[in-house]
Amino acid sequence: MLDNNANNIENIENPENNPQNFIISIVEQDLKCGTYKSRLDKNNKPLPDIITRFPPEPNGYLHIGHAKSICLNFGLAQRYNGRCHLRFDDTNPEKESQEFADDIQNAVEWLGFWNKNNTEHLYYASDYFDILYEFAEILIKQNLAYVDSQTGEQIKLNRGSLIHGGIESPYRNRKAEENLQIFQGMREGKYTEGTHVLRAKIDMSSPNINMRDPIIYRIKYAHHHRSGDKWCIYPMYDYTHCISDALENITHSICTLEFEDHRPLYNWILEKLKDAKALPEILPKQYEFARLNLHYALTSKRKILQLIQNNIVDGWNDPRLATLAGIRRRGYSPSSIKLFCERIGVAKADSWIDYSVLEQALRDDLDPIVPRLTAVLKPLKLIIDNMADDYAELCSAAVNPHNQEQGKRNFTLSKELWIEQDDFMPEPSKGFFRLFVGNKVRLRHGFVVECTGYDVDSNNSVIAVHVNYFEDSKSGTEGSNNYKVKGNIHWVDAKNSTEIQVNLYNHLFTDPQPDANGKNFLELINPNSKTIAYAYLENSDISNSIKNEMQIQFERHGYFVKDIQSTEQNTIFNRITLLKDSKHK
């Protein structure tokens, strides 16, 4: 469910009923009016009427919120025969690396929107460093930017607050020639960090703090993962981002709501450079949408790093995290993520999305297509006393009951089986229809059996259940109709099954909003967020062909995927989600 609904429950459950999101309305209006029609690129070739971009900073791993932006930007381009750029806004060399850039490409490719072998529309803001510097000089010459030599603390203090206006810098009215000379010296490495910054000259009394002469360049002696040590001054994000959009002929610059107050600065920079004939007449426009807030999830890179450093999770791809690497390892399919993003829609108002919406998208995506297998997660030995020791009955079941074209899977039933502990009770409670002494049940896809007794250990714990089977009761045979039983239990052949490790995941936090309202998320860790069990999996032609990232439904237990840490000696499966809504967990 949604808190503070941006979309009602009916629309979440029935995406075909979703109203158009407001971004689509804007795009279609621009197409109707021809806002970006007849544009040409630098080679005089026609440009698409719609060009979007996904512009992450390569300073960490992507999370589920980024998936919404990826699906929106690439999805719009696909829908309207446009194109979408992948651009790395890499202007902060101390926090960025090629490792993160590579991982981002992998994530976007996994979602089905990118081919990392085709770099035609792959861009880096760092590739624009030369022209960004030239544009800064233009602003200086136009008396629209100046070098400020105040300390960082003085600049921060003099910017004012939401209540009080800012105070103009004593360096604000430097002559353009002096500003240009110092700025060139900054580039040449003549000054130490913090000595000077370049600021846009806008309005220190503006009610929007972002317009109070924002810093657009700073001195930073740091090695850049692409440009190396060529630069010792680096442009700020707000200055770089809008110019990058314009240079790439972006039409719709779509970002999250926290950038809404930055839009006037975005427009100011582009308009001033257009007036100086540095940019074309038709400029991109910025639009903001509500970011994705998912219950029981953290998206802050700094906070996720704390979880890693405190050994609470195993790394950026821990399946309990909302990073795309973690979600992928957990077993979510790209199409389920797309379906999830489609269902939550695009709105202007912030809202919280319950984790169950994501889980349901996965179920709806996988249920019609994935193979079924039987696994026993809490094994209890079942012994068929009246079956020969060397007997093995061949049984079969549908690979997927919703798609008979996938055929059947075959497995054996012999004297000793594994069943679930929950399927037997020495003293049955009211309404319990599974195994207890004197009761008959059907072994799913196999025979009807009658419980005759059980064995216990020294602690009086049940260690084995004894039954007799009825030879004419096998499922699918004519005689099976003569047996009417209420219980139908899962099992695997003890002689023809594989022992596996199963990671059962729950929410990482006990609070749905673990870092909201000043909460200490480290105090809200769920001690039962991961449980390791050792189970038995049926041996069949399907089970023997399971590959990594191949989702499987273990009947009764949920959807699973083989973990990347599986080995020939230790096969590990992650449970993605249960078969039904897991909000009760």
Secondary structure, DSSP 8 states (H G I E B T S, - for coil): -EES-SS-HHHHH-GGG----HHHHHHHHHHHHTTTTT-B-TTS-B--S-EEEE---SSS--BHHHHHHHHHHHHHHHHTT-EEEEEE----TTT--HHHHHHHHHHHHHTTS--TT--TTEEEGGGGHHHHHHHHHHHHHTTSEEEE-S-HHHHHHHT--SSS-----TTTT--HHHHHHHHHHHHTT-S-TTS-EEEE-S-TT-SSGGGSS-EEEEE----BTTTBTS-SEEE-HHHHHHHHHHHTT-SEEEEEGGGGGGHHHHHHHHHHHHHTTSS-SS--EEEEE---EETT----HHHHHHHHHTTSSSSTT-TTS-BHHHHHHHT--HHHHHHHHHHH---SS--EE-HHHHHHHHHHHHTTTS-EE-EESSEEEEEETTS-TT-EEEEEEES-TT-GGG-EEEEEEESEEEEEGGGB-SS--TT--SB-TT-EEEETTS-EEEEEEEEE-TT--EEEEEEEE-GGG-TTSGGGGG---SEEE-EEETTSEEEEEEEEE--SBSSSSTTGGG--GGGGB-TTSEEEEEEEEE-STTGGG--TT--EEETTTEEEEE-TT--SS--EEEEEE-SS--TT-
